[in-house]
Amino acid sequence: MIQRLTSLAALILLFGVSSGLWAQTISVGGTVVDGDMPLPGVSVTVKGSYAGTATDLDGKFALTAESGATLVFSYIG
């Protein structure tokens, strides 16, 4: 019985400590422009993941990414 309680306490402690190690997500947004002109249809993706979006008619975008992630912008036009 005591061994089960010890194992359970160790498991709870392990999950409590490791939960702080998970990457935190942040909201990222902005406007893509060329000079003073907004660029609609620019693809904005998070490097190494499937997360991404495209800019709207005003060149604005918003997405969620892990803290410290790299954004990749691509545009054909």
N, CA, C and O atoms as a GROMACS GRO file, in nm:
protein
  308
    1MET      N    1   0.081  -0.120   0.000
    1MET     CA    2   0.000   0.000   0.000
    1MET      C    3   0.086   0.126   0.000
    1MET      O    4   0.059   0.221  -0.074
    2ILE      N    5   0.189   0.128   0.084
    2ILE     CA    6   0.277   0.244   0.092
    2ILE      C    7   0.354   0.261  -0.039
    2ILE      O    8   0.379   0.373  -0.083
    3GLN      N    9   0.393   0.149  -0.100
    3GLN     CA   10   0.467   0.157  -0.226
    3GLN      C   11   0.378   0.218  -0.335
    3GLN      O   12   0.426   0.296  -0.417
    4ARG      N   13   0.249   0.186  -0.335
    4ARG     CA   14   0.156   0.245  -0.432
    4ARG      C   15   0.141   0.395  -0.410
    4ARG      O   16   0.140   0.472  -0.506
    5LEU      N   17   0.129   0.437  -0.286
    5LEU     CA   18   0.118   0.579  -0.255
    5LEU      C   19   0.245   0.654  -0.294
    5LEU      O   20   0.239   0.766  -0.345
    6THR      N   21   0.360   0.593  -0.271
    6THR     CA   22   0.487   0.655  -0.308
    6THR      C   23   0.497   0.668  -0.460
    6THR      O   24   0.541   0.771  -0.511
    7SER      N   25   0.455   0.563  -0.531
    7SER     CA   26   0.458   0.567  -0.677
    7SER      C   27   0.362   0.673  -0.730
    7SER      O   28   0.394   0.745  -0.824
    8LEU      N   29   0.245   0.682  -0.671
    8LEU     CA   30   0.146   0.780  -0.712
    8LEU      C   31   0.196   0.923  -0.686
    8LEU      O   32   0.179   1.011  -0.770
    9ALA      N   33   0.258   0.945  -0.571
    9ALA     CA   34   0.311   1.076  -0.539
    9ALA      C   35   0.424   1.113  -0.635
    9ALA      O   36   0.433   1.228  -0.678
   10ALA      N   37   0.509   1.019  -0.670
   10ALA     CA   38   0.618   1.045  -0.764
   10ALA      C   39   0.563   1.077  -0.902
   10ALA      O   40   0.616   1.165  -0.970
   11LEU      N   41   0.458   1.007  -0.943
   11LEU     CA   42   0.396   1.032  -1.073
   11LEU      C   43   0.333   1.171  -1.078
   11LEU      O   44   0.349   1.242  -1.177
   12ILE      N   45   0.263   1.210  -0.973
   12ILE     CA   46   0.202   1.342  -0.967
   12ILE      C   47   0.310   1.450  -0.969
   12ILE      O   48   0.295   1.551  -1.038
   13LEU      N   49   0.418   1.431  -0.895
   13LEU     CA   50   0.529   1.526  -0.894
   13LEU      C   51   0.593   1.536  -1.031
   13LEU      O   52   0.627   1.646  -1.075
   14LEU      N   53   0.610   1.424  -1.099
   14LEU     CA   54   0.670   1.424  -1.232
   14LEU      C   55   0.585   1.503  -1.330
   14LEU      O   56   0.638   1.583  -1.407
   15PHE      N   57   0.453   1.483  -1.329
   15PHE     CA   58   0.365   1.558  -1.418
   15PHE      C   59   0.361   1.706  -1.382
   15PHE      O   60   0.353   1.791  -1.470
   16GLY      N   61   0.368   1.738  -1.255
   16GLY     CA   62   0.366   1.878  -1.213
   16GLY      C   63   0.490   1.952  -1.258
   16GLY      O   64   0.482   2.067  -1.300
   17VAL      N   65   0.605   1.888  -1.248
   17VAL     CA   66   0.730   1.952  -1.289
   17VAL      C   67   0.739   1.961  -1.441
   17VAL      O   68   0.781   2.064  -1.494
   18SER      N   69   0.699   1.855  -1.512
   18SER     CA   70   0.713   1.855  -1.657
   18SER      C   71   0.612   1.946  -1.726
   18SER      O   72   0.636   1.987  -1.840
   19SER      N   73   0.502   1.979  -1.661
   19SER     CA   74   0.403   2.066  -1.725
   19SER      C   75   0.460   2.206  -1.749
   19SER      O   76   0.416   2.274  -1.842
   20GLY      N   77   0.554   2.249  -1.668
   20GLY     CA   78   0.618   2.378  -1.688
   20GLY      C   79   0.719   2.379  -1.802
   20GLY      O   80   0.762   2.485  -1.847
   21LEU      N   81   0.757   2.260  -1.848
   21LEU     CA   82   0.854   2.250  -1.955
   21LEU      C   83   0.791   2.256  -2.093
   21LEU      O   84   0.861   2.277  -2.192
   22TRP      N   85   0.660   2.239  -2.102
   22TRP     CA   86   0.593   2.244  -2.231
   22TRP      C   87   0.603   2.384  -2.289
   22TRP      O   88   0.600   2.483  -2.216
   23ALA      N   89   0.614   2.390  -2.421
   23ALA     CA   90   0.626   2.520  -2.487
   23ALA      C   91   0.498   2.600  -2.469
   23ALA      O   92   0.388   2.545  -2.473
   24GLN      N   93   0.514   2.728  -2.450
   24GLN     CA   94   0.399   2.815  -2.435
   24GLN      C   95   0.364   2.875  -2.570
   24GLN      O   96   0.453   2.912  -2.647
   25THR      N   97   0.235   2.884  -2.597
   25THR     CA   98   0.193   2.941  -2.724
   25THR      C   99   0.160   3.088  -2.707
   25THR      O  100   0.113   3.132  -2.602
   26ILE      N  101   0.186   3.163  -2.812
   26ILE     CA  102   0.158   3.305  -2.812
   26ILE      C  103   0.081   3.341  -2.938
   26ILE      O  104   0.088   3.269  -3.037
   27SER      N  105   0.009   3.450  -2.934
   27SER     CA  106  -0.060   3.502  -3.051
   27SER      C  107   0.033   3.598  -3.123
   27SER      O  108   0.093   3.686  -3.062
   28VAL      N  109   0.045   3.578  -3.254
   28VAL     CA  110   0.132   3.661  -3.336
   28VAL      C  111   0.048   3.724  -3.445
   28VAL      O  112  -0.037   3.657  -3.504
   29GLY      N  113   0.069   3.850  -3.472
   29GLY     CA  114  -0.005   3.916  -3.578
   29GLY      C  115   0.072   4.035  -3.630
   29GLY      O  116   0.168   4.082  -3.568
   30GLY      N  117   0.029   4.084  -3.746
   30GLY     CA  118   0.096   4.199  -3.802
   30GLY      C  119   0.043   4.232  -3.939
   30GLY      O  120  -0.060   4.178  -3.981
   31THR      N  121   0.112   4.318  -4.009
   31THR     CA  122   0.076   4.360  -4.144
   31THR      C  123   0.198   4.346  -4.233
   31THR      O  124   0.307   4.394  -4.200
   32VAL      N  125   0.180   4.280  -4.347
   32VAL     CA  126   0.288   4.264  -4.444
   32VAL      C  127   0.271   4.374  -4.548
   32VAL      O  128   0.166   4.387  -4.610
   33VAL      N  129   0.377   4.452  -4.567
   33VAL     CA  130   0.371   4.564  -4.662
   33VAL      C  131   0.493   4.561  -4.752
   33VAL      O  132   0.597   4.504  -4.719
   34ASP      N  133   0.479   4.626  -4.868
   34ASP     CA  134   0.589   4.652  -4.959
   34ASP      C  135   0.593   4.803  -4.975
   34ASP      O  136   0.515   4.862  -5.049
   35GLY      N  137   0.686   4.865  -4.904
   35GLY     CA  138   0.685   5.011  -4.898
   35GLY      C  139   0.566   5.056  -4.816
   35GLY      O  140   0.558   5.028  -4.696
   36ASP      N  141   0.473   5.127  -4.880
   36ASP     CA  142   0.351   5.171  -4.812
   36ASP      C  143   0.230   5.087  -4.850
   36ASP      O  144   0.121   5.109  -4.797
   37MET      N  145   0.246   4.992  -4.944
   37MET     CA  146   0.133   4.914  -4.994
   37MET      C  147   0.121   4.780  -4.921
   37MET      O  148   0.219   4.706  -4.911
   38PRO      N  149   0.000   4.749  -4.867
   38PRO     CA  150  -0.019   4.619  -4.804
   38PRO      C  151  -0.018   4.508  -4.909
   38PRO      O  152  -0.059   4.529  -5.023
   39LEU      N  153   0.029   4.390  -4.869
   39LEU     CA  154   0.036   4.276  -4.960
   39LEU      C  155  -0.067   4.171  -4.921
   39LEU      O  156  -0.047   4.101  -4.822
   40PRO      N  157  -0.176   4.157  -4.996
   40PRO     CA  158  -0.273   4.052  -4.969
   40PRO      C  159  -0.224   3.919  -5.027
   40PRO      O  160  -0.153   3.916  -5.127
   41GLY      N  161  -0.264   3.809  -4.963
   41GLY     CA  162  -0.233   3.676  -5.014
   41GLY      C  163  -0.094   3.624  -4.982
   41GLY      O  164  -0.051   3.526  -5.042
   42VAL      N  165  -0.024   3.687  -4.891
   42VAL     CA  166   0.108   3.637  -4.850
   42VAL      C  167   0.086   3.518  -4.756
   42VAL      O  168   0.008   3.527  -4.662
   43SER      N  169   0.155   3.409  -4.782
   43SER     CA  170   0.147   3.291  -4.697
   43SER      C  171   0.239   3.309  -4.577
   43SER      O  172   0.358   3.340  -4.592
   44VAL      N  173   0.185   3.290  -4.458
   44VAL     CA  174   0.262   3.301  -4.333
   44VAL      C  175   0.251   3.168  -4.262
   44VAL      O  176   0.142   3.128  -4.221
   45THR      N  177   0.364   3.098  -4.246
   45THR     CA  178   0.363   2.968  -4.180
   45THR      C  179   0.463   2.966  -4.065
   45THR      O  180   0.556   3.046  -4.061
   46VAL      N  181   0.443   2.872  -3.974
   46VAL     CA  182   0.536   2.850  -3.863
   46VAL      C  183   0.633   2.741  -3.908
   46VAL      O  184   0.592   2.629  -3.939
   47LYS      N  185   0.761   2.775  -3.912
   47LYS     CA  186   0.863   2.682  -3.961
   47LYS      C  187   0.860   2.553  -3.880
   47LYS      O  188   0.861   2.554  -3.758
   48GLY      N  189   0.856   2.440  -3.952
   48GLY     CA  190   0.857   2.310  -3.887
   48GLY      C  191   0.722   2.262  -3.838
   48GLY      O  192   0.716   2.162  -3.766
   49SER      N  193   0.614   2.328  -3.876
   49SER     CA  194   0.480   2.283  -3.835
   49SER      C  195   0.382   2.304  -3.949
   49SER      O  196   0.417   2.357  -4.054
   50TYR      N  197   0.260   2.261  -3.928
   50TYR     CA  198   0.156   2.279  -4.028
   50TYR      C  199   0.074   2.405  -4.005
   50TYR      O  200  -0.018   2.434  -4.081
   51ALA      N  201   0.106   2.480  -3.901
   51ALA     CA  202   0.031   2.601  -3.869
   51ALA      C  203   0.063   2.711  -3.970
   51ALA      O  204   0.179   2.731  -4.006
   52GLY      N  205  -0.039   2.780  -4.014
   52GLY     CA  206  -0.016   2.889  -4.106
   52GLY      C  207  -0.145   2.961  -4.142
   52GLY      O  208  -0.254   2.919  -4.104
   53THR      N  209  -0.130   3.071  -4.214
   53THR     CA  210  -0.243   3.152  -4.256
   53THR      C  211  -0.200   3.233  -4.377
   53THR      O  212  -0.086   3.221  -4.424
   54ALA      N  213  -0.289   3.315  -4.427
   54ALA     CA  214  -0.257   3.407  -4.537
   54ALA      C  215  -0.304   3.546  -4.498
   54ALA      O  216  -0.398   3.561  -4.421
   55THR      N  217  -0.237   3.647  -4.552
   55THR     CA  218  -0.277   3.784  -4.522
   55THR      C  219  -0.407   3.818  -4.593
   55THR      O  220  -0.437   3.766  -4.700
   56ASP      N  221  -0.486   3.908  -4.531
   56ASP     CA  222  -0.613   3.950  -4.590
   56ASP      C  223  -0.589   4.063  -4.690
   56ASP      O  224  -0.475   4.093  -4.724
   57LEU      N  225  -0.696   4.126  -4.736
   57LEU     CA  226  -0.684   4.232  -4.836
   57LEU      C  227  -0.604   4.353  -4.787
   57LEU      O  228  -0.549   4.428  -4.868
   58ASP      N  229  -0.597   4.371  -4.655
   58ASP     CA  230  -0.520   4.481  -4.597
   58ASP      C  231  -0.379   4.438  -4.556
   58ASP      O  232  -0.307   4.516  -4.493
   59GLY      N  233  -0.338   4.316  -4.592
   59GLY     CA  234  -0.206   4.266  -4.557
   59GLY      C  235  -0.193   4.217  -4.414
   59GLY      O  236  -0.082   4.190  -4.369
   60LYS      N  237  -0.303   4.206  -4.342
   60LYS     CA  238  -0.298   4.168  -4.200
   60LYS      C  239  -0.309   4.016  -4.184
   60LYS      O  240  -0.375   3.948  -4.262
   61PHE      N  241  -0.242   3.966  -4.079
   61PHE     CA  242  -0.248   3.824  -4.046
   61PHE      C  243  -0.246   3.807  -3.895
   61PHE      O  244  -0.205   3.897  -3.822
   62ALA      N  245  -0.291   3.691  -3.849
   62ALA     CA  246  -0.285   3.654  -3.708
   62ALA      C  247  -0.280   3.502  -3.700
   62ALA      O  248  -0.351   3.433  -3.773
   63LEU      N  249  -0.196   3.451  -3.612
   63LEU     CA  250  -0.189   3.307  -3.588
   63LEU      C  251  -0.130   3.282  -3.451
   63LEU      O  252  -0.084   3.374  -3.384
   64THR      N  253  -0.133   3.156  -3.411
   64THR     CA  254  -0.080   3.114  -3.282
   64THR      C  255   0.044   3.029  -3.307
   64THR      O  256   0.042   2.941  -3.393
   65ALA      N  257   0.151   3.054  -3.232
   65ALA     CA  258   0.276   2.980  -3.248
   65ALA      C  259   0.341   2.960  -3.112
   65ALA      O  260   0.306   3.027  -3.014
   66GLU      N  261   0.435   2.867  -3.107
   66GLU     CA  262   0.510   2.847  -2.985
   66GLU      C  263   0.608   2.964  -2.966
   66GLU      O  264   0.658   3.021  -3.062
   67SER      N  265   0.633   2.997  -2.843
   67SER     CA  266   0.726   3.105  -2.813
   67SER      C  267   0.864   3.070  -2.871
   67SER      O  268   0.914   2.960  -2.849
   68GLY      N  269   0.924   3.163  -2.945
   68GLY     CA  270   1.054   3.141  -3.004
   68GLY      C  271   1.051   3.078  -3.142
   68GLY      O  272   1.156   3.053  -3.201
   69ALA      N  273   0.930   3.051  -3.196
   69ALA     CA  274   0.918   2.989  -3.328
   69ALA      C  275   0.958   3.089  -3.438
   69ALA      O  276   0.958   3.210  -3.415
   70THR      N  277   0.991   3.036  -3.555
   70THR     CA  278   1.028   3.118  -3.669
   70THR      C  279   0.912   3.122  -3.768
   70THR      O  280   0.857   3.018  -3.805
   71LEU      N  281   0.876   3.244  -3.812
   71LEU     CA  282   0.771   3.259  -3.914
   71LEU      C  283   0.835   3.264  -4.051
   71LEU      O  284   0.941   3.324  -4.069
   72VAL      N  285   0.769   3.201  -4.148
   72VAL     CA  286   0.817   3.202  -4.287
   72VAL      C  287   0.711   3.271  -4.373
   72VAL      O  288   0.594   3.233  -4.371
   73PHE      N  289   0.753   3.374  -4.447
   73PHE     CA  290   0.664   3.449  -4.534
   73PHE      C  291   0.697   3.413  -4.678
   73PHE      O  292   0.814   3.414  -4.717
   74SER      N  293   0.594   3.382  -4.758
   74SER     CA  294   0.618   3.358  -4.900
   74SER      C  295   0.508   3.424  -4.981
   74SER      O  296   0.392   3.429  -4.940
   75TYR      N  297   0.550   3.476  -5.099
   75TYR     CA  298   0.458   3.553  -5.182
   75TYR      C  299   0.494   3.533  -5.329
   75TYR      O  300   0.610   3.547  -5.368
   76ILE      N  301   0.396   3.502  -5.408
   76ILE     CA  302   0.415   3.491  -5.552
   76ILE      C  303   0.338   3.605  -5.616
   76ILE      O  304   0.215   3.609  -5.607
   77GLY      N  305   0.405   3.695  -5.677
   77GLY     CA  306   0.333   3.807  -5.736
   77GLY      C  307   0.423   3.909  -5.798
   77GLY      O  308   0.376   4.009  -5.852
   0.00000   0.00000   0.00000
